[in-house]
Amino acid sequence: MDSSSVLSDEDYDLISNPGQRSLESSIADLHHIPALNTYEIPPSDAARERLSAVALSSGDIQAYVQNALNTSSAGKYPRDNVTLRVYVDGVFDVLTIGHVHQLRQAKLSFPSVHLIVGVLSDEQCRAHNTTPHFSHLERCELMRHCRWVDEVLHDAPWTVNDRFIIDKRIDYLALEEGSSVNPEFDKERLKGYDVAKRLGRVLPTRMTTGLTAAPLLVSYNASEDTTPFRELAEMVLEQPGRSTFTHPPPTTSTTTSADSKTHDLEALGAMEALEAMSNELAERCARKQRQLARG
């Protein structure tokens, strides 16, 4: 055997050379490596019964992803336990349980995952006919505090491409099932996922059913004169005497005209008056949303 092929003590890893240090002390130096197991507070029985994705264990999720990748023409579930980089993007305005369940499934898709979340910017959203209600900064900060997220990408592209995937060393993109037929999902963004699908780099996450309908939030363009909050303030100022919040609590229920749907706010107390005006504002927003939908 050639002497150059013989390894010295310095060539060995410390763990493999107990003559220098103990195995226990060497392992203690690896504290910076994140644990693969994440403790979860068990969901309630009510949540298990109502929300479809709550009861999915990490084993359930991994088996589902493995089956999806192995049956696809291009993909194959990795056999080794290396840490894989999984990417999820979105506006996340407002963050819902459906979003959180998708992030959880993406994080648990493989035994070890580094989950990257791309948050689409305000400028990108406005360029594609949607205006977030919360700023890009706030939405990124919200993602930073999500327990499943390992990295937040502030400059996420609207449409992913092969260059982005290579630059960010992304192994898989997570996409909720049904997105391709969802009329609310942007078609331009779907094009990027279609490219990744052909490469076998898209893993499916299951949609959560049983969710409460998301709150009605209508996006107003910056050029418009009236925002929802300003409109609510104007409704307050329109009341006779402008003393809505000084009235005592009502002794009778709110009366509503079937024709004009105008609330008699003078008979209401502060909280009741605000609730009534908020309901009326929600109706106005709903009408505006229907008008925008019709073009």
Backbone as a ProteinNet text record, in pm:
[ID]
protein_1_A
[PRIMARY]
MDSSSVLSDEDYDLISNPGQRSLESSIADLHHIPALNTYEIPPSDAARERLSAVALSSGDIQAYVQNALNTSSAGKYPRDNVTLRVYVDGVFDVLTIGHVHQLRQAKLSFPSVHLIVGVLSDEQCRAHNTTPHFSHLERCELMRHCRWVDEVLHDAPWTVNDRFIIDKRIDYLALEEGSSVNPEFDKERLKGYDVAKRLGRVLPTRMTTGLTAAPLLVSYNASEDTTPFRELAEMVLEQPGRSTFTHPPPTTSTTTSADSKTHDLEALGAMEALEAMSNELAERCARKQRQLARG
[TERTIARY]
85.1	0	87.8	55	132.1	112.6	222.8	213.3	121.7	102	14.5	-131.4	-164.4	-303.6	-340.6	-243.1	-269.1	-307.4	-421	-469.5	-410	-374.9	-327	-444.6	-415.7	-522.1	-591.5	-517.2	-576.6	-675.8	-663.9	-754.5	-890.9	-899.6	-1025.5	-1113.1	-1241.4	-1334.8	-1319.3	-1344.9	-1328.2	-1414.4	-1534.4	-1623.1	-1563.3	-1490.1	-1429.8	-1295.7	-1251.2	-1121.5	-1137.3	-1195.2	-1220.1	-1092.5	-977	-852.6	-825.6	-878.4	-857.3	-965.3	-1093.1	-1204.1	-1309.5	-1390.9	-1495.7	-1605.5	-1679.6	-1790	-1895	-1922.9	-2026.1	-1990.1	-1862.5	-1822.8	-1823	-1791.4	-1793.4	-1935.2	-2028.8	-2169.5	-2225.2	-2178.1	-2226.2	-2193.4	-2086.8	-2048.9	-2142.9	-2233.6	-2325	-2458.6	-2460.6	-2587.5	-2646.7	-2565.4	-2615.3	-2698.8	-2692	-2771.3	-2913.6	-3013.3	-3151.3	-3203.8	-3283.4	-3345.2	-3446.2	-3458	-3548.5	-3692.8	-3709.3	-3844	-3891.6	-4011.3	-4069.7	-4189.8	-4188.3	-4299.9	-4420.7	-4534.2	-4659.9	-4757.3	-4827.8	-4939	-5049.8	-5100.2	-5203.4	-5328.3	-5389.1	-5512.7	-5628.9	-5727.4	-5845.5	-5928.5	-6015.7	-6105	-6196.4	-6239.6	-6327.6	-6255.4	-6125.5	-6047.8	-6027.2	-6004.2	-5988	-6113.1	-6227.3	-6353.9	-6388.4	-6354.6	-6399.6	-6299.6	-6169.7	-6068.5	-5995.1	-6004	-5959.9	-5810.3	-5726.4	-5582	-5519.8	-5599.1	-5544.2	-5485.8	-5555.3	-5516.6	-5401.7	-5350.5	-5242.6	-5112.8	-5059	-4930.4	-4818.2	-4694.3	-4581	-4568.9	-4601.2	-4600.1	-4702.9	-4823.6	-4929.4	-4884.6	-4826.8	-4785.1	-4674.2	-4575.5	-4463.4	-4506.4	-4598.1	-4647.7	-4723.9	-4800.1	-4879	-4787.2	-4686.3	-4592	-4510.7	-4470	-4392.5	-4471.9	-4598.6	-4682.8	-4699.7	-4719.3	-4738.7	-4613.3	-4496	-4372.1	-4335.8	-4357.3	-4319.7	-4409.1	-4533.7	-4624.6	-4617.9	-4546.8	-4532.3	-4427.9	-4431.7	-4342.2	-4198	-4177.9	-4043.1	-3988	-4076.1	-4030.7	-4000.4	-3927.5	-3895.6	-3867.7	-3933.2	-3913.2	-3770.2	-3695.6	-3556	-3546.6	-3448.6	-3433.3	-3344.7	-3249.2	-3161.7	-3227.1	-3171.2	-3229.7	-3157.7	-3113.2	-3051.8	-3159.1	-3116.9	-3210.5	-3244.8	-3372.8	-3420.2	-3476.8	-3454.9	-3501.7	-3633.8	-3739.3	-3874.3	-3919.7	-3984.5	-4023.8	-4175.8	-4228.9	-4370.7	-4375.8	-4461.9	-4475.8	-4621.5	-4643.4	-4779.5	-4782.5	-4902.4	-4922.1	-4935.2	-5008.5	-5030.5	-5095.6	-5205.9	-5282.3	-5431.6	-5500.2	-5467.7	-5422	-5334.2	-5288.8	-5404.1	-5433.3	-5543.3	-5491.4	-5580.5	-5545.1	-5508.7	-5572.1	-5537.7	-5392.1	-5342.6	-5201.5	-5110.9	-5145.4	-5061.7	-5054.5	-5167.8	-5168	-5083.7	-5083.8	-4998.1	-4850.8	-4814.4	-4676	-4634.5	-4725	-4694.9	-4670.2	-4756.1	-4738.5	-4607.8	-4575.1	-4450	-4330	-4335.2	-4225.6	-4209.3	-4318.7	-4314.8	-4316.4	-4294	-4301.2	-4188.7	-4076.5	-3960.9	-3910	-3828.2	-3777.7	-3704.6	-3635.4	-3563.8	-3584.5	-3644.1	-3678.7	-3633.4	-3574.7	-3549.9	-3655.9	-3753.4	-3867.9	-3843.4	-3848.9	-3831.2	-3967.4	-4002.8	-4129.8	-4102.3	-4151.3	-4138.2	-4263.4	-4246.2	-4359.1	-4360.2	-4467.8	-4477.7	-4492.4	-4423.4	-4416.6	-4544.7	-4558.9	-4674.7	-4677.7	-4561.7	-4555	-4597.6	-4553.2	-4592.2	-4742.6	-4796.8	-4940.6	-5022	-4983.3	-5056.8	-5045.2	-4929.3	-4911.1	-4998.7	-5047.2	-5133.5	-5274.1	-5315.7	-5454.8	-5500.5	-5411.3	-5453.1	-5370.5	-5434.4	-5365.8	-5372	-5259.3	-5261.3	-5307.5	-5373	-5419	-5310.2	-5215.2	-5102.8	-4975.7	-4883.6	-4762.8	-4675.1	-4587	-4492.8	-4407.6	-4365.3	-4285.6	-4359.7	-4486.5	-4565.5	-4589.8	-4614.9	-4641.1	-4515.8	-4399.1	-4273.5	-4248.6	-4276.5	-4257.5	-4350.6	-4471.6	-4566.9	-4512.2	-4455.7	-4398.4	-4276.7	-4200.7	-4081.2	-4116	-4234	-4274.7	-4355.4	-4372.2	-4442.4	-4346.7	-4391.1	-4304.4	-4247.3	-4314.7	-4270.1	-4167.1	-4152.1	-4070.8	-3926.1	-3831.8	-3689.6	-3624.7	-3683.1	-3623.1	-3732.4	-3726.5	-3822.8	-3752	-3807.5	-3749.7	-3827.4	-3763.5	-3830.7	-3846.3	-3760.6	-3764.8	-3813	-3918.8	-3971.7	-4024.9	-3999.1	-4050.9	-4198.2	-4270.2	-4411.5	-4423.9	-4335.7	-4335.2	-4198.9	-4195.9	-4068.7	-4020.6	-3888.7	-3832.8	-3711.8	-3653	-3543.2	-3422.4	-3396.6	-3285.3	-3303.6	-3425.3	-3455.3	-3437.2	-3485.7	-3475.6	-3329.5	-3246.9	-3104.9	-3033.7	-3060.3	-2992.8	-3022.4	-3145.6	-3186.7	-3170.9	-3117.2	-3092.7	-3219.9	-3328.8	-3458.3	-3474.6	-3509.5	-3531.2	-3674.5	-3769.8	-3910.1	-3990.1	-4094.7	-4192.1	-4321.3	-4378.4	-4503.5	-4620.1	-4719.5	-4836.9	-4961.2	-5057.6	-5181.9	-5259.7	-5311.3	-5388.3	-5512.2	-5542.1	-5656.2	-5622.9	-5497.9	-5459.7	-5470.3	-5440.8	-5442.1	-5581.7	-5684	-5822.1	-5893.3	-5818.9	-5877.2	-5877.8	-5996.5	-6000.5	-5936.1	-5917.7	-5857.3	-5704.2	-5647.3	-5501.9	-5449.1	-5353.1	-5300.6	-5241	-5282.7	-5239.5	-5091.5	-5041	-4899.2	-4812.2	-4853.7	-4779.4	-4783.9	-4896.8	-4910.5	-4813.6	-4779.3	-4686.9	-4552.6	-4506.6	-4380.5	-4388.3	-4501.8	-4519	-4530.4	-4587.4	-4597.2	-4458.5	-4367.6	-4230	-4166.6	-4185.2	-4128	-4192.2	-4320.5	-4388	-4324.9	-4291.5	-4231.2	-4094.2	-4031.7	-3902.8	-3919	-4044	-4069.2	-4032.6	-4042.7	-3999.4	-4113.9	-4236.2	-4351.7	-4411.7	-4426.7	-4490.9	-4628.1	-4727.7	-4863.6	-4888.8	-4964.8	-5018.5	-5170	-5230.8	-5376	-5448.9	-5557.4	-5637.1	-5709.4	-5720.1	-5796.1	-5941.3	-6030	-6173.7	-6230.9	-6347	-6412.1	-6377.3	-6307.7	-6267.2	-6382.8	-6378.3	-6471.8	-6437.4	-6538.5	-6514.4	-6425.6	-6328.4	-6236.2	-6312.3	-6268.5	-6336.2	-6332.2	-6439.8	-6450	-6360.8	-6258	-6166.1	-6155.7	-6205	-6202.3	-6082.4	-6005.1	-5887.3	-5927.3	-5884.3	-5909.5	-5780.7	-5788.7	-5671.6	-5630.2	-5500.2	-5450.4	-5508.2	-5552.6	-5604.3	-5746.2	-5812.7	-5950.1	-5951.9	-6055.6	-6064.5	-6109.9	-6192.1	-6253.5	-6201.6	-6143.9	-6103.5	-6211.3	-6213.4	-6314.7	-6313.4	-6195.2	-6189.9	-6241.6	-6206.3	-6254.6	-6405.6	-6454	-6598.4	-6672.2	-6613.9	-6676	-6677.9	-6568.4	-6564.1	-6668.8	-6686.8	-6786.6	-6927.1	-6949.1	-7080.7	-7109.7	-7004.1	-7022.4	-7058	-6986.2	-7008.7	-7143.7	-7200.8	-7329.8	-7445.3	-7421.5	-7530.7	-7573.6	-7703.9	-7754.4	-7685.1	-7636.2	-7573.1	-7432.2	-7393.3	-7260.5	-7229.5	-7329.9	-7310.4	-7344.1	-7313	-7348	-7293.8	-7172.7	-7108.8	-7138.9	-7234.5	-7272	-7407.9	-7473.3	-7605.9	-7597.1	-7696.1	-7698.6	-7729.2	-7702.8	-7732.9	-7879.9	-7913.1	-8050.4	-8136.7	-8264.2	-8360.1	-8437	-8425.2	-8491.8	-8389.8	-8421	-8329.9	-8319.8	-8216.1	-8191.7	-8304.2	-8350.9	-8454.5	-8389.2	-8430.4	-8370.8	-8479.5	-8463.1	-8556.6	-8527.6	-8628.3	-8608.7	-8572.5	-8614.6	-8587.9	-8448.2	-8416.6	-8288.3	-8181.3	-8218.7	-8125.2	-8041.7	-8103.6	-8035.5	-8064.9	-7959.6	-7976.6	-8011.4	-8099.9	-8133.4	-8028.2	-7915.5	-7802.3	-7821.3	-7917.7	-7936	-7982.3	-8045.2	-8099.2	-7997.2	-7876.9	-7778.7	-7671.3	-7608.4	-7491.4	-7367.8	-7253.4	-7130.5	-7097.2	-7090.1	-7049.2	-7154	-7282.2	-7388.1	-7389.5	-7364.9	-7363.6	-7247.8	-7131.1	-7015.8	-7039.5	-7100.8	-7129.3	-7227.4	-7330.3	-7429.1	-7366	-7280.6	-7215.3	-7116.8	-7050.8	-6958.1	-7032.1	-7150	-7230.5	-7274.6	-7313.9	-7355.7	-7237.6	-7119.5	-7000.9	-6966.1	-6982.4	-6954.7	-7047.2	-7172.7	-7266.1	-7222.2	-7176.1	-7128.2	-7006	-6914	-6795.6	-6832.9	-6932.5	-6976.4	-7033.7	-7111.5	-7167	-7055.3	-6954.3	-6842.7	-6766	-6747.5	-6675.9	-6751.6	-6883.9	-6962.6	-6953.2	-6950.8	-6939.4	-6803.6	-6696.6	-6563.3	-6554.4	-6620.7	-6617.2	-6685.9	-6789.4	-6860.9	-6784	-6677.5	-6596.6	-6638.9
-119.7	0	123.6	216.7	340.1	422.3	483.7	561.1	680	729.7	845.8	811.7	680.6	640.3	617.4	626.8	604.8	738.7	740.5	863.9	881.8	1003.3	1034.7	1067.1	1086.3	1119.6	1248.2	1345	1473.6	1462.2	1353.9	1338.1	1285.7	1230.2	1172.4	1279.4	1256.9	1342.5	1315.5	1416.6	1400.6	1288.6	1274.9	1169.7	1032.2	1018.9	891.5	868.6	962.3	951.1	973.3	879.7	898.2	911	884.1	899.9	1044.3	1137.3	1279	1335	1306.8	1359.1	1251.2	1263.1	1164.6	1183.1	1075.9	1082	1180.7	1182	1270	1416.9	1452.1	1592.5	1634.3	1540.6	1573.6	1597	1513.2	1529.8	1660.3	1700.1	1825.2	1944.7	1933.5	2044.1	2060	1963.3	1968.4	2031.6	2107.4	2165.7	2263.2	2316.8	2416.1	2352.8	2220.7	2154.2	2141.1	2191.1	2187.4	2045.1	2022.4	1891.2	1866.1	1740.4	1708.1	1696.3	1668.2	1651.7	1780.9	1823.8	1946.8	1911.6	1957.3	1928.1	2010.4	1944.2	2011.8	1996.7	2103.5	2093.2	2015.3	1909	1828	1910.6	1892.5	1965.7	1914.1	1997.5	1957.7	1858.2	1787.9	1693.7	1766.6	1887.4	1965.2	2002.6	2040.5	2075.8	1953.9	1838.2	1715.1	1680.8	1706	1672	1769.2	1896.1	1997.9	2025.5	2032.4	2073.3	1950.8	1930.5	1804.9	1778.3	1881.9	1860.2	1854.8	1877.4	1883.8	1750.6	1641.9	1510.8	1446.5	1510.9	1451.9	1449.6	1331.5	1319.2	1338.8	1350.1	1362.6	1239.6	1121.4	998.9	1001.6	1051.5	1063.4	1155.6	1269.1	1369.9	1315.1	1251.8	1199.3	1086.1	999.5	891.3	946.7	1052.9	1115	1178.9	1252.3	1316.7	1211.5	1106.1	1000.1	934.3	907.1	846	939.3	1069.7	1166.1	1179.4	1184.5	1199.7	1072.2	957.6	831.8	796.5	844.7	815.3	918.6	1030.6	1130.4	1083.6	1139.2	1095.6	1138.3	1250.9	1305.3	1297	1292.8	1299.9	1165.5	1167	1047.4	1089.7	1024.5	1058.7	1023.2	1118.9	1091.7	986.5	898.9	789	824.3	913.4	948.8	1055.6	1076.7	1169.2	1303.7	1350.8	1482.5	1589.2	1706.4	1816.3	1874.9	1880.4	1930.9	2070.9	2153.4	2291.8	2299.5	2332	2338.8	2484.5	2524	2664.7	2678.3	2776.5	2814	2964.9	3013.8	3158.8	3199.2	3329.3	3379.4	3523.5	3578.2	3714.5	3712.9	3612.1	3595.2	3719.4	3757.9	3876.2	3844.3	3800.8	3779.5	3633.8	3606.5	3471.4	3391.9	3274.7	3191.4	3055.7	2976.6	2841.2	2757.9	2786	2715.8	2737.8	2862	2890.7	2813.5	2818.3	2754.9	2604.4	2543.8	2400	2365.7	2452.9	2427.8	2435.9	2535.3	2548	2426.6	2379	2260	2138.3	2118.7	2003.7	2014.6	2135	2153.7	2122.5	2166.1	2142.9	1994.5	1921.2	1780.6	1685.3	1736.8	1652.8	1550.9	1581	1492.3	1488	1388.7	1381.6	1507	1574.9	1697.2	1800.9	1914.5	2018	2154.3	2230.1	2372.8	2446.7	2505.2	2566.6	2714.3	2749.6	2888.2	2942.5	3059.2	3121.8	3253.8	3264.6	3387.9	3472.7	3597.5	3689.1	3789.5	3789.5	3876.2	4022	4110.6	4251.1	4326.5	4443.4	4529.6	4571.6	4604.9	4651.4	4541	4419.3	4308	4283.4	4290.3	4266.4	4371.8	4498.4	4605	4592.3	4546.8	4528.3	4417	4330.5	4220.2	4234.7	4360.8	4394.9	4346.8	4350.7	4324.6	4412.9	4465	4553.7	4493.3	4451.4	4394.5	4497.1	4449.6	4538.3	4559.7	4466.3	4481.2	4496.4	4576.5	4606.9	4483.7	4491.6	4382	4354.8	4460.4	4446	4365.5	4399.1	4329.5	4183.9	4160.2	4022.8	3936.4	3994.4	3921.9	3893.1	3991.1	3973.5	3866.3	3860.6	3757.8	3619.1	3604.1	3476	3439.9	3540.5	3514.8	3450.3	3479.8	3427.6	3298.1	3245.4	3118.3	3004.7	2913	2808.5	2715.9	2702.8	2608.6	2668.4	2799	2868.7	2879.7	2844.8	2855.3	2976.7	3025.5	3138	3215.6	3346.5	3432.9	3502.7	3489.6	3552.3	3679.5	3794.3	3923.2	3965.3	3915.7	3956.7	3842.6	3777	3662.7	3707.3	3630	3665.7	3629.1	3700.7	3667.9	3531.4	3504.4	3377.2	3312	3193	3123.4	3068.3	3055.6	2996.5	2912.3	2845.9	2755.2	2828.1	2951.5	3027.8	3057	3095.1	3120.9	2993.2	2881.4	2754.1	2715.7	2736.5	2702.9	2798.2	2928.5	3027.6	3007.3	2971.6	2954.1	2810	2724.9	2583.8	2515.8	2539.8	2485.3	2344.3	2251	2112.4	2088.7	2147.7	2127.6	2254.2	2273.9	2380	2314.5	2367.4	2314.2	2391.8	2317.1	2378.4	2306.4	2384.1	2325.4	2262.5	2143.6	2074.5	2156	2158.8	2234.9	2374.9	2418.2	2554.6	2577.6	2474.9	2490.8	2514	2474.2	2495.3	2599.8	2663.1	2766.5	2898.8	2955.7	3080.3	3198.2	3190.9	3300.5	3294	3181.3	3168.3	3228.2	3317.5	3390.9	3296.1	3309.8	3220.5	3237.2	3358.5	3380.5	3308	3308.9	3235.9	3085.9	3037.3	2894.6	2847.7	2937.4	2899.6	2854.9	2924.7	2886.9	2749.4	2720.3	2589.5	2479.7	2511.5	2412.7	2370.3	2467	2435.2	2342.1	2373.3	2290.4	2151.9	2142.8	2013.1	1921	1975.9	1894.1	1840.7	1909	1864.7	1774	1748.7	1666.2	1733.6	1867.1	1943.7	2010.7	1965.9	2021.3	1912.1	1940.1	1845.5	1899.1	1813	1858.4	1869.8	1970	1979.4	1975.7	1915.5	1898.8	2020.6	2056.7	2171.5	2139.1	2238.7	2223.8	2260.8	2167.4	2194.2	2218.6	2282.5	2313.3	2448.9	2531.2	2663.8	2762.1	2857.2	2968.7	3057.3	3112.9	3200.9	3316.3	3347.8	3457.2	3588.5	3682.2	3812	3885.8	3957.7	4031.8	4154.4	4154.5	4267.2	4307.7	4425.1	4472.1	4562	4533.5	4614.3	4740.9	4855.5	4983.5	5032.9	5088.3	5145.3	5272.8	5300.9	5419.9	5547.3	5541.6	5661.1	5694.8	5598.2	5623.2	5716.8	5799.2	5899.6	5839.5	5735.7	5684.4	5546	5529.3	5398.7	5349.8	5218.8	5170	5243.4	5274.3	5342.1	5486.6	5551.2	5687.7	5687.2	5584.9	5576.6	5555.3	5473.5	5451.7	5581	5657.3	5784.6	5881.3	5882.7	5970.9	5929.9	5799	5753.2	5804.3	5809.3	5861.3	6008.8	6084.6	6228.3	6263.3	6170.4	6195.9	6190.3	6134.8	6119.5	6255	6272.2	6399.3	6436.5	6558.5	6606.3	6554.7	6457.9	6398.3	6354.2	6303	6262.9	6115.9	6036.5	5894.9	5825.1	5858.8	5783	5835.9	5927.2	5978.1	5926.8	5846.1	5796.6	5683.1	5671	5559.1	5429.2	5313.3	5185.1	5176	5109.6	5103.9	5013.7	5046	4962	4874.3	4902.8	4821.6	4781.6	4681.7	4633.8	4735.3	4717.1	4807.1	4796.3	4909.6	4908.7	4935.3	4860.9	4872.8	4888.1	4983.6	5002.9	4901.1	4828.4	4725.9	4788.2	4911	4974.2	5034.6	5120.8	5192.1	5124.4	5028.9	4958.8	5057.8	5169.3	5271	5248	5234.9	5205.4	5331.4	5316.1	5426.8	5433.1	5497	5494.7	5582.7	5675.8	5765.8	5690.3	5574.7	5498.7	5400.2	5399.9	5300.6	5359.4	5270.6	5309.2	5303.2	5330.5	5342.3	5214.7	5100.2	4976.7	4929	4944.8	4900.7	4984.4	5116.1	5202.8	5167.2	5140.4	5104	4972.9	4876.5	4748.2	4765	4847.2	4869.6	4935.1	5034.6	5101.4	5008.2	4923	4827.9	4730.6	4686.6	4595.8	4663.5	4789.1	4862.1	4881.9	4910.8	4926.4	4795.2	4682.9	4553	4528.2	4570.7	4556	4640.2	4762.5	4847.9	4785.9	4730.5	4666.8	4546.3	4470.2	4353.6	4395.1	4503.5	4551.4	4596.9	4664.4	4710.7	4592.8	4488.5	4370.7	4302.7	4296.8	4235.8	4318.7	4451.2	4538.9	4520.6	4508.3	4487.1	4353.9	4252.2	4119	4117	4201.1	4206.5	4288.1	4353.5	4431.8	4574.7
0	0	0	-85.2	-93.6	32.2	79.7	204.2	191.9	68	50.6	70.7	65.2	82.6	227.5	315	457.5	520.3	586.3	647.5	785.3	816.5	950.9	1040.5	1168.5	1264	1225.1	1166.5	1132.2	1017.6	940.1	827.3	868.4	986.4	1031.8	1096.5	1085.1	1158.2	1307.1	1386.1	1530.4	1586.7	1530.4	1580.7	1551.1	1440	1402.7	1470.1	1549.3	1615.2	1765.2	1836.1	1980.1	2061.3	1996.6	2070	2106	2026.3	2055	2146.9	2112.5	2192.3	2205.9	2307.7	2326.6	2223.2	2196.8	2102.1	2149.3	2280.1	2333.5	2314.1	2338.6	2324	2178.4	2087.9	1945.5	1897.7	1941.1	1902.7	1957.3	2075.6	2135.6	2049.2	1969	1881.6	1763.9	1742.9	1628.8	1665.1	1774.7	1821.4	1721.3	1631.1	1536.1	1425.5	1409.8	1306.7	1356.6	1284.2	1332.7	1344.2	1444.9	1462.8	1352.4	1312.2	1203.7	1252.3	1380.2	1434.3	1497.4	1458.7	1511.6	1597.9	1722.2	1811.4	1770.8	1765	1733.5	1848.8	1879.2	1973.3	1903.5	1964.4	1897.7	1868.3	1751.1	1719.8	1803.8	1820.8	1896.9	1817.3	1885.2	1816.8	1719.1	1758.3	1670.3	1541.3	1553	1433.7	1345.3	1404.5	1327.2	1248	1310	1244.4	1132.8	1150.2	1055.4	943.8	976.3	879.6	826	696.1	635.9	650.2	645.5	644.5	783.7	887.4	1023.1	1067.1	1036.6	1088.3	1011.4	906.7	827.7	908.3	927.2	995.8	895.6	945	854.3	765.9	822.2	742.8	632	663.5	562.2	448.8	486.4	387.7	299	360.1	282.3	190.3	236.2	151.3	31.5	55.4	-51.4	-155.9	-108.7	-200.3	-275.1	-204.8	-268.4	-380.5	-355.2	-458.1	-577.8	-550.3	-658.3	-744.2	-680.6	-756.2	-832.1	-769	-833.2	-951	-949	-1059.6	-1171.3	-1146.4	-1251.7	-1352.1	-1470.5	-1577.2	-1554.1	-1484.9	-1470.5	-1329	-1228.9	-1091.3	-1029.3	-917.9	-841.1	-698.5	-602.1	-461.7	-420.5	-363.7	-325.7	-216.1	-228	-133.4	-14.6	-35.6	76.2	162.7	280.2	377.6	380.2	265.9	260.7	280.4	323.6	340.2	203.3	174.1	45.2	62.1	-39.2	-37	-113.2	-39.2	-95.5	-95.1	-203.1	-221.1	-231	-160.3	-167.3	-185.3	-274.5	-288.2	-278.6	-260.1	-250.2	-203.8	-201.4	-151.5	-0.2	52.6	196.5	256.5	195.2	237.4	217.9	315.3	456.1	474.6	574	602.4	663.6	605.7	653	698.5	758.2	798.2	675.7	562.7	439.6	401.6	415.8	389	485.1	612.9	714.6	692.6	657.7	631.8	509.5	409.9	294.2	333.2	413.5	458.7	541.2	624.7	705.9	618	519	430.4	351.1	306.8	233.2	322.5	446.5	540.4	572.2	576.2	616.2	496.8	376.5	257.3	250	314.5	318.5	462	495.8	633.5	679	587	622.7	512.6	548.7	451	500.5	411.2	433.5	352.2	421.7	354	327.3	199.4	155.9	113.3	163.2	127.5	57.2	-65.9	-141	-127	-86.1	-66.6	-181.8	-258.4	-375.7	-332.8	-402.7	-362.5	-395.6	-332.6	-359	-505.5	-560.8	-699.7	-796.3	-771.1	-856.2	-850.1	-729.6	-712.9	-786.9	-772.5	-839.9	-991.4	-1038.9	-1182.6	-1237.5	-1149.3	-1191.3	-1132.3	-1118.3	-1085.5	-949.1	-852.3	-714.9	-622.5	-519.9	-425.7	-286.1	-229.9	-94.5	8.4	111.2	217.9	321.9	328.8	419.7	336.4	386	310.7	293.9	195.2	170.8	294.1	361.2	482.4	588.3	610.7	712.2	674.1	545.6	501.5	513.3	484.5	502.8	651	733.5	877.2	931.8	880.4	920.6	888	768.8	729.5	814.5	852.3	933	1066.5	1116.4	1246.6	1236.6	1116.6	1100.8	1137.5	1217.6	1271.8	1165.2	1051.4	949	853.6	855.9	755.8	802.8	713.8	743.6	679.3	570.8	498.8	426.2	435.3	365.7	251.7	131.8	13.4	-16.4	3.8	-11.1	-156.6	-243.2	-384	-474.1	-431.2	-506.4	-642.3	-747.6	-879.9	-891.7	-976.6	-999	-1067.3	-1160.7	-1231.8	-1215.8	-1159.5	-1141.8	-1275.8	-1291.1	-1411.6	-1373.1	-1472.6	-1443	-1385.1	-1428.5	-1374.9	-1227.2	-1188.2	-1047.6	-965.1	-1015.5	-943.7	-922.8	-1025.1	-1014.1	-918.6	-931.7	-848	-700.1	-668.7	-528.8	-481.2	-568.8	-535.9	-483.4	-551.8	-510.8	-566.9	-480.3	-522.9	-569	-494.9	-528.8	-501.9	-581.7	-559.8	-511.9	-406.5	-353.7	-413.4	-462.6	-524.6	-476.1	-431.2	-382.2	-496	-473.2	-575.9	-612.9	-739.7	-788.3	-833.1	-811.9	-849.3	-999	-1077.8	-1223.7	-1279.3	-1204.2	-1249.8	-1165.2	-1074.6	-990.1	-1066.9	-1096.2	-1173.8	-1103.5	-971.2	-896.9	-898	-941.9	-944.1	-1072.8	-1060.2	-1175.5	-1279.2	-1404	-1511.2	-1543.3	-1529.5	-1557.4	-1456.1	-1329.9	-1227.4	-1253	-1303.7	-1331.3	-1439.3	-1532.5	-1639.4	-1582	-1477.5	-1415	-1350.7	-1287.3	-1225.9	-1330.9	-1444.6	-1552.7	-1600.1	-1608.6	-1647.8	-1544.7	-1416.2	-1310.2	-1306.8	-1340.7	-1344.4	-1447	-1562.7	-1667.6	-1625.6	-1530.7	-1478.7	-1357.1	-1318.1	-1200.9	-1071.3	-1067	-950.7	-876.2	-896.2	-824.5	-737.5	-610	-519	-479.8	-468.7	-438.5	-288.8	-251.2	-115.4	-124.4	-25.1	-29.6	26.6	-39.1	4	134.4	219.7	343.6	319.6	343.6	333	472.4	475.7	602.6	658	577.2	624.5	621.8	713	709.6	590.5	527	412.1	453.9	369	398.4	407.2	492.8	503.1	370.6	342.8	217.9	223.4	142.3	134.3	-11.1	-42.1	-180.2	-200.1	-301.8	-331.8	-405.6	-356.6	-420.5	-483.6	-599.2	-663.4	-592	-594.9	-525.4	-583.9	-709.9	-774.9	-730.9	-665.1	-623.8	-504.3	-500.2	-394.8	-261.8	-267	-145.9	-112.9	5.7	55.6	151.3	185.1	279	411.9	466.1	595.2	584.4	474.3	456	435.8	363.8	341.9	473.5	562.5	692.4	773.1	767.1	838.6	784.7	652.1	592.4	633	650.3	695.3	836	920.1	1055.8	1051.4	967.5	960.1	899.5	822.1	759.5	858.4	979	1074.1	1131.8	1156.7	1209.5	1340.8	1345.9	1468.2	1489	1407.1	1416.6	1558.6	1628	1767.6	1786.4	1687.4	1689.5	1812.8	1853.7	1959.7	2098.7	2110	2242.1	2284.7	2198.2	2232.6	2332.9	2419.4	2514	2441.1	2505.3	2442.3	2403.9	2295.4	2247.2	2333.4	2337.3	2408.7	2312.3	2183.9	2081.6	1978.2	1898	1794.8	1682.5	1600.4	1488.2	1386.1	1339.2	1235.5	1102.4	1001.3	869.1	764.9	679	568.5	460.9	416.5	314.2	181.5	159.6	30.6	27.7	122.4	119.8	202.4	290.6	378.4	459.8	497.7	576.7	723.7	804	945.8	1024.6	1122.9	1211	1320.4	1291.1	1381.9	1503.6	1498.2	1612.3	1735	1714.4	1827	1883.5	1831.3	1870.4	1959.7	2040.4	2117	2029.5	2089.5	2011.8	1936.4	2006.4	1941.8	1842.2	1879.6	1789.7	1662.1	1677.2	1560	1467.3	1525.7	1444.2	1371.4	1439.1	1376.2	1261	1282.9	1177.7	1055.6	1079.1	966.7	895.9	973.4	913.4	822.8	868.1	785.8	656.7	668.6	549.4	454.9	511.9	429.3	359	429.6	368.6	250.4	262.7	150.6	32.1	59.1	-49.2	-116.8	-36.8	-92.7	-176.8	-128.9	-205	-339.8	-339.4	-467.1	-559.6	-501.5	-584.4	-641.7	-561.7	-609.2	-722.5	-711.4	-818.7	-945.9	-929.6	-1046.8	-1115.1	-1032.6	-1089.7	-1159.2	-1102.5	-1162.9	-1298.9	-1311.9	-1439.9	-1543.7	-1499	-1591.6	-1598.2
[MASK]
+++++++++++++++++++++++++++++++++++++++++++++++++++++++++++++++++++++++++++++++++++++++++++++++++++++++++++++++++++++++++++++++++++++++++++++++++++++++++++++++++++++++++++++++++++++++++++++++++++++++++++++++++++++++++++++++++++++++++++++++++++++++++++++++++++++++++++++++++++++++++++++++++++++++

